[in-house]
Amino acid sequence: MKKLLPYAAVALLSVLLVWQIWFWQPVPDTATAAHRQLGLAAKPAGGDFRLQSWRGPVALADLRGKVVLIYFGYTWCPDICPTNLAIISLALKQLTPAERAQVQVLFVSVDPERDTVERLKTFAEYFDPDILGVTGSADEVAAAARLYGAAYRRSEQAGSAMGYAVDHSAYTYVIGRDGRLAQTLAHATPAERIATVIREQLAGT
């Protein structure tokens, strides 16, 4: 496993470099400084929600039998989201095809004003085709976030082409096959650890 770590680091840096070249849109220093990672708004309880994707409606209840990873973020995020999604992508690559078929990653946008399902598709699939971007009305997104204690707030960015950023928490929620919240993983949890947690859930341990 230790021999794989340098390769994983190189892969992560490569993904983030390509992201910066093709996707990232620089903003003034004052705007970047105002984009902050938040802590949890409340203790995560978990629960079902229903949002929209480019494929159509996505209900967590319909994913019973799979291990689901849920991450709340937004496509205009300059740093936190790309880092976490790149790490999740590396974790998925450590799984066998049979294991991957039993895993679904949901990227829930906390910026429904700008994140259309089409934009979410492009953004999420850049990191991995098994990451599905979902969104809904402001009320629907807020309801889903409350279930998992996910925090977010709009931060106005005067003089920025973006107009505003969204400060948000950066946890990955692991949902077991039974639909219950199994673990809450902190920002930048190593890919190897994420892959281990997924395998434990697949095995029912």
PyMOL commands that set and color helices and strands:
alter all, ss='L'
color gray80, all
select helices_A, chain A and resi 4-22+29-34+60-63+80-93+97-100+117-127+138-147+191-203
alter helices_A, ss='H'
color red, helices_A
select strands_A, chain A and resi 37-38+50-53+56-59+67-73+103-109+131-134+152-156+164-169+172-175+181-185
alter strands_A, ss='S'
color yellow, strands_A
deselect
rebuild
show_as cartoon
